[in-house]
Structures are given as structure tokens and as C-alpha cells.
Amino acid sequence: MSAALSTEQIQAALASLPGWQLEGAKLLKSYEFKDFKAALAFLNQVGALAEAQGHHPEIHNIWNQVSLRLCTHDAGDRITEKDLTLARALQSLSHP
């Protein structure tokens, strides 16, 4: 079982994760692309990265808009180091 992080730990980590924010008990980042094809290409990168880490985001896609939410289910749907690790890795993906 993963240990949930404190609000202070999460806020400190968000300082180095541009565009990520706290939404309830989840980390959220939204992206906008030029079209659906670009959004889908990005989602394929997200999927490969998430699969490699064995930790999967909640994904919401409407045409050129993508929202990713991170939390850890075995920590009671709270934020853990797994979520921060995935968010940091997602920062490396190419997007507008």
C-alpha cells in the first residue's frame, strides 16, 4: 500500500510541476492541442509512459482537449509519490 502525501508535501512538489494543480484529492493538468489527431498522439505517449510505470491516470478527452488526473487507488484515492513520479515523467512529453 502506498502512503498518502500531506498537503504540504504536495504543494511543495507542485512548485516544480508547471501546469499541475490540486483538485480535491487529485493532481490535475489540462492540455489543448491543435486538433484531435494531435491530442490522440499525445494520449498514446501518455499511455506508453503510464504502462511502463504501472500507474495510470484518469484521462478525459474531448476533441483537442485532454485532462489528466492522478491519484493512487491503493492509498484511498489520495496523492502519493507514485503520482508525483508520473507527473514528472509526463512533463517530458512533447505537447504544445
C-alpha positions in Angstrom: 0.0 0.0 0.0 1.3 3.5 -0.9 1.4 6.2 1.7 -0.6 9.3 1.0 1.3 12.6 1.0 0.4 15.6 3.2 -1.0 18.8 1.6 2.3 20.5 2.4 4.3 17.8 0.6 2.0 18.1 -2.4 2.2 21.9 -2.5 6.0 21.7 -2.4 6.1 19.3 -5.3 3.7 21.4 -7.4 6.2 24.2 -7.3 8.3 22.2 -9.8 5.4 20.9 -11.8 4.2 23.7 -14.1 0.6 23.5 -15.1 -0.3 20.8 -12.5 -2.8 21.8 -9.7 -4.5 20.2 -6.8 -8.2 19.4 -7.5 -9.7 17.8 -4.4 -7.6 14.8 -3.7 -6.1 14.5 -7.2 -3.5 16.2 -9.3 -4.9 17.8 -12.5 -3.3 19.0 -15.7 -5.2 20.1 -18.8 -3.8 20.4 -22.3 -5.0 21.9 -25.5 -3.9 20.7 -28.9 -4.4 22.0 -32.5 -6.8 19.1 -33.3 -8.0 15.6 -32.3 -5.1 13.9 -34.1 -2.5 15.8 -32.0 -4.4 15.1 -28.8 -4.6 11.4 -29.6 -0.9 11.2 -30.4 -0.2 12.8 -27.0 -2.5 10.3 -25.3 -0.6 7.4 -26.9 2.6 8.8 -25.4 0.8 9.1 -22.0 -0.5 5.5 -22.3 3.0 4.1 -23.0 4.6 6.0 -20.1 1.8 5.1 -17.7 2.0 1.4 -18.7 5.8 1.4 -18.2 5.3 2.8 -14.7 2.4 0.6 -13.9 0.5 3.7 -12.7 -2.4 5.0 -14.8 -4.0 8.4 -14.9 -7.7 9.2 -15.3 -8.0 10.5 -18.9 -10.6 12.8 -20.2 -10.5 13.8 -23.9 -12.8 16.0 -25.9 -11.6 16.7 -29.4 -8.4 18.8 -28.9 -8.7 19.0 -25.1 -7.0 16.4 -22.7 -7.3 16.4 -18.9 -5.2 14.1 -16.8 -5.9 13.4 -13.1 -3.6 11.4 -10.9 -4.3 9.7 -7.6 -3.4 6.3 -6.1 -6.2 3.9 -5.6 -4.5 1.7 -3.0 -3.9 4.9 -0.9 -7.7 5.6 -0.7 -7.6 7.7 -4.0 -5.2 10.2 -2.5 -1.9 11.5 -3.9 1.3 9.6 -3.3 4.8 9.6 -4.6 3.6 7.4 -7.5 1.5 10.3 -8.7 4.4 12.8 -8.4 6.7 10.4 -10.3 4.2 10.0 -13.1 3.5 13.8 -13.3 7.3 14.5 -13.5 7.6 11.9 -16.3 4.6 13.4 -18.1 6.3 16.8 -18.1 8.9 15.3 -20.6 6.3 14.5 -23.2 6.0 16.8 -26.3 2.9 18.9 -26.4 2.1 22.5 -27.3 
